[in-house]
Amino acid sequence: MYFSALEAIPVERTGANIVILPDIRGTHPYYAALAERFAQVGHAAIVIDYYGRTAGPGTRGSDFVWKPHFEQVNQDDVADDVAAAIDHLDSEEPGPTFVVGFCFGGGQAWRLAASDLALSGVVGFYGLPGPARAVVDEIRLPMLLLLAGEDVATTTEQFADLTAALDAAGVDFEEHTYDGAPHSFFDSKYEQWRDACEDAWTRTMSFLERHSHVRASA
């Protein structure tokens, strides 16, 4: 089995450890830049590669044909890869660890709020609600949901169903919807949605700071 990831280590660690779950493109260069952005503010970050088992290790450029590999990804493998990333980050410097995911990765991040991994919380940008909805009664970790108001991958009704279920289950979660923003606004539409993106980043930083005092046990 092949496993690879992208890692960014801050000059001075002043924050948490971050495991980034990318969108369906996998370890696209955008996520290398995002890991560096986390590192610049003191957070060590690793970007998970979903496709190492079928495509071998490496960065996934714009010419990477992800679909046949994506169809072979399963949730247990994602959890195993996150566990490996947590172990690696802890081997360098233990600390509170968060998962931050986008699109497919956002849904997987929310689902991992119900896992037994040593996490302090999860953040999902415009994730798919299904994975978390299926385990809502098992969720034990704080969650941040950053949603696109005009998401083409998920309807507002599906997001509303998830948040209602989280409320009913007594989950510690925060949700913010960016009215009019499209799916993937934090990536491909960053310049057009700069105010929303900067607000989402601020909310993420605040979430990490507020929940970093608790180190979850595996």
Secondary structure, 3 states (H helix, E strand, C coil): CCCCEEEECCCCCCCCEEEEECCCCCCCHHHHHHHHHHHHCCCEEEEECCCHHHHCCCCCCCCCCCHHHHCCCCHHHHHHHHHHHHHHHHHHCCCCEEEEEECHHHHHHHHHHHCCCCCCEEEEECCCCHHHHCCHHHCCCCEEEEEEEECCCCCHHHHHHHHHHHHHHCCCEEEEEEEEEECCCCCCCCCCCHHHHHHHHHHHHHHHHHHCCCCCCC
